[in-house]
Amino acid sequence: MSRRPSATAGFTLLEVMIALAIIAAVVFTVIATINHHLDIMADDRSETLAVLLARQQLDGLDDKLDYPDKEDGTFAPDQPDYTWELRVTPTEIPGFRRAALTVFWDGKKRSLALVRFLGK
């Protein structure tokens, strides 16, 4: 006795194709979201490093007695992709100067600036 398959059993080709399209869309969305968040993490890591390097450079100003109006340099050999530029300008408050340190990275496409006030 053999059983004849029913005409209503199983899925049609159209149903399978729609299910695969939905699964593909979900997988693509998940992968794109993960890549986006990985890019954000890399940007945050670069910016955090720039802040730490800028603070280190500004802390080094405590040892100086005379501040140049403009100075620049690099963080080589540890971080050769990061460069800095310091501008010291007078303020309206007597006895204080404004030191603005800008750190550049990614081929000077990205930058971050920190400001500190120095006593004369």
Secondary structure as GFF3:
##gff-version 3
##sequence-region A 1 120
A	DSSP	alpha_helix	13	59	.	.	.	ID=ss1
A	DSSP	three_ten_helix	60	63	.	.	.	ID=ss2
A	DSSP	beta_strand	70	75	.	.	.	ID=ss3
A	DSSP	beta_strand	79	90	.	.	.	ID=ss4
A	DSSP	beta_strand	96	105	.	.	.	ID=ss5
A	DSSP	beta_strand	110	119	.	.	.	ID=ss6
###
